Amino acid sequence: MVGKYKVITLCGSTRFKDQFLEAQKRLTLEGNIVISVGLFGHSGDDEVWTEGTKAMLDDMHKRKIDMADEIYVINVGGYIGESTRSEIEYAKKNGRSVNYLELTSNMATQQYPCENCKFRAHYDKNSKSVLGRFWRWHINFCPGFKAYFTNQDEETKAALREKYSFHKYQD
């Protein structure tokens, strides 16, 4: 967040230039700071394909993800290419929420390691155990738990907050 504004980085194939521009406009009007791609290589910006430029732009986009609270994937028709898949994995690994233009059925059932964490099970069994206390301390800064938590519905978040006395990532 910057002030009261959530920061969102757009990801997806640059062949969907119109959808990028529509999402950027909509998300901005909803009160978000939106970071997008600099060039649309698959939509006519041929500079992308010069020596070393694509690699530089891919690395710069990961830095844009670093600046964001979440990413918003432009996945028209469910399409997610190799670069976008890499960005999604990077965002999740670094605790960023991931939202999609089009939610497909397999995304709705995504599982996170936190759901079946053995340390979490120790906490659930005995919150005073060493492993349980370690897990509870750990979730305060774990990027994986942040991704897990922020991708839950509001009812699940409320239940997790109450069960684990967890008060981070509140909107």
N, C-alpha and C positions, 0 to 999 in steps of 0.2 A: 504494500500500500504506500502511496505517496499522498500524504495528507489523508483525506477521506476517500481517495480514489484507488480502486483496484487497478493493477497494471496487468494487461493481457497481451501476450505475444501471439500473433497469428502464425500458424504453420499449415503447410499443405502444398500441393503441386501448384506451381505457378501457371499451369495451363488454365487454372480457374480464376483468372484475373478479375472478372466481373464479380464473382462471389467474394473474393478478397475485399474488393472495394465496398460491396454491400455490407459485409460483416463489419468492416472497419467503421463505416458510417453508423450502423445500428448500435454497435457496442459503445461507440463514443457518445452517442445521444443517450444511452442508458447510464452514462456517468462513469465510464472507464477510461483510463489512459491506454491507448492501443498502439502497440508496436508491430509494424508489418515488415514485409520484405522490401528491399531497396530496388530490386529489379525483377522483372517477370521474364525469365529466360525462355520459358515454353510459350510465351505470348508475344514474342517479337523483340525482346531486349537482347540482341545478339552479343553484346559485350560480355555477357555471362560466360560465353564459351571460349573466350581468349585464355591463353596459357596462364594457369594459376588462379584465375578469377573465381571459378566455381568453388574451389577448395577454400579460398579466402571468404567468400560469401557464406558458405556452410559453417565455417568457424565463427564468423560474425553473428550468424543467427543463433548459435548456441549461447553466445554472450548476451543476446537479446532475451533468451529464455532465462538466463541467470538474473536479469533485471526484473523479471515478471513474477507475479503471484501465481499465474496460471497460463496455460496455453489454450488456444482455441483452434481446433483442427478443421480446416476447410477440406472436407472429405466428400465431395460431390459424387453421388452414386456409390458411396462406400469406398471410393478409391483412396488408397494410402500407398504411396510409393516408397522406395527404399530410403530416400533422404528424410521424408516425413516420419517414417517408422523409427529412424534413428533419433530424430528430435523428440518423439513421444517417449522413447526409452530414456533418453537423457533427462527429460523433464521429470518423469516419474522417479528416476534414480536420485534426483536432486530435490524431491519433495514438492514439486509443482503440481497443482491440480490440472487435469486434462479434461477439456470439454470438446464436444464435436458438433459440427454443423448438422450432421445426420447421424443419429444414434442407430446403430445396427443391433440386431438381436444378440450377437456374441459379445458386444461391448457392455450391454446391460447386465451380463452375468460375470463380468470380470472379477477375478479373485486376487487378493493380495496376500502375501506371506503373513502379514500381521494377523489375519483371521485365524490362522492355525499355529501361531507362534508358541513354541514350547515354554518360553519364559512367561508369556502371557497366561498360559495354563497354570503355571506355578503361582502366579499372582491370584488368579481366580480361585485356586484351591486354598492358598494361605498367603494373604497379602503381607504378612509379616516375615515370610521366608526370605532368605538372602536373594535367591533368584527372582522372587516376586518383587522385592523392593528394587532390585537392579532394573527389572523391566519397567517399573513405574517411573523411575528416574530417567531411563533411556528415552521414553516416548516424548519427553519434553523438547528434544532436539533432533530426533531421528527423522530424516527426510522421507524414509519409507512409510513411517507411521503418519506423517503429515499428508502424504499422497493418499494413503488409505482413508484417513479421517475426513479430509476435505472432499473426497469423492463419495461420501455417504449422503443419504437423504437426511433432511432435518430431524426426523424422528429418531433415526439411528444415532445421529450426532448427539442429540439430547440424552439418549440412553447411555452412550459412552461417557459423556461429560459427568453424568450422575454416578455411574458405576465406578469410574476411576478418578473422580474429583479432578477432572481435566478441564482446564479453562482457556487453553490456547486456541487460536484460529477462529475466534468468534467474529462474525461479520459486523 
